[in-house]
């Protein structure tokens, strides 16, 4: 499976963020937010690549 759109990172990041909030683990919450941001960056990079190919 090719994760070129970053969906896996966004979903996993959201789960980590929620886990961190529930357990009051700020490090885990921040790790989740960072992983979500990584997924968003992958999405944007893919959009740019597709625009350049057109």
Rosetta blueprint (number, residue, H / E / L):
1 X L
2 X L
3 X L
4 X L
5 X L
6 X L
7 X H
8 X H
9 X H
10 X H
11 X H
12 X H
13 X H
14 X H
15 X H
16 X H
17 X H
18 X H
19 X H
20 X H
21 X H
22 X H
23 X H
24 X L
25 X L
26 X H
27 X H
28 X H
29 X H
30 X H
31 X H
32 X H
33 X H
34 X H
35 X H
36 X H
37 X H
38 X H
39 X H
40 X H
41 X H
42 X H
43 X H
44 X H
45 X H
46 X H
47 X H
48 X H
49 X H
50 X H
51 X H
52 X H
53 X H
54 X L
